[in-house]
Amino acid sequence: MRNLLLFGQARHAALFLAAVAAGSVNAIAGGGTLLSFPAAIAWGLPSTIANATNAVALSPGSLSAAWAYRRELRAEWRLAAALAGPALVGGWLGALILRHTSERTFDVLIPWLVLGATLLILIQGLRKRPPAIEAPRVRPEPTKRHLAVVMLCQLGVGIYGGYFGAAMGIVMLAFLAIVLPDDIQRRNGLKNFLAVLINGTASVYFIAAGLVDVRAGAVMMGGAITGGFVGGRLARRASAKVVRNIVVAIGLGLSALLGWRAFSK
């Protein structure tokens, strides 16, 4: 009996720590689902229930990470408002798709999507910028064409995020560079805010559909909140170069792992 109790406590602790790590990784770049989703399965949940429970549990973690970036978000409130609609609609559609289609199509596409986004960030970081010769000017507002492209991308990422969500943060960081090319910290804050909307909308659907394990969700939620707050503060204080390097490292690792997961079946 004592051994069973110790095993149960260790199992809960492992799930909690995986959620802490996932919340931190999501706050810094994205891809935390790749840590927490397998942990939920190892805890004993079926894959569909693990996926839905993971989305619900990570939502507060994204919220705490977004709160850590509240100063950057205030500076980009117009862009955040423009992207909120596509994020909400996409999150709901993705959750709906989860109940009616298999994961196979997404499993095949996502490694290439993550790899492409990571390479975009890497190329942007390697690009040499001319030295400034005058005082910095106010960044111009994005053009309507650029904003339309970003909104369309946000809708697509929202659908994927509502369906599974691994590495959606990395993809958002990549396409947000279209309208925020020189400020990865503001992109990170905006990414965390949009992740709240996507995961939150999907979570409401999953709870209404009865796809969430309450006990596992409570354990993971506590860990995700802790990790999201800690990761958000660390990412906000890091230099743009450090954050970019972390994003690239996570993206390359995720693309390899997701590719192995997709093509080893």
Secondary structure, DSSP 4 states (H G I P E B T S, - for coil): -HHHHHHHHHHHHHHHHHHHHHHHHHHHTS-THHHHHHHHHHHT--HHHHHHHHHHHHHHHHHHHHHHTHHHHHHTHHHHHHHHHHHHHHHHHHHHHHTTS-SHHHHHHHHHHHHHHHHHHHHHHHS--PPP-SPPPPPPPPPHHHHHHHHHHHHHHHHHHHHT-TTHHHHHHHHHTTT-TT-HHHHHHHHHHHHHHHHHHHHHHHHHTT---HHHHHHHHHHHHHHHHHHHHHHHHS-HHHHHHHHHHHHHHHHHHHHHHHH--
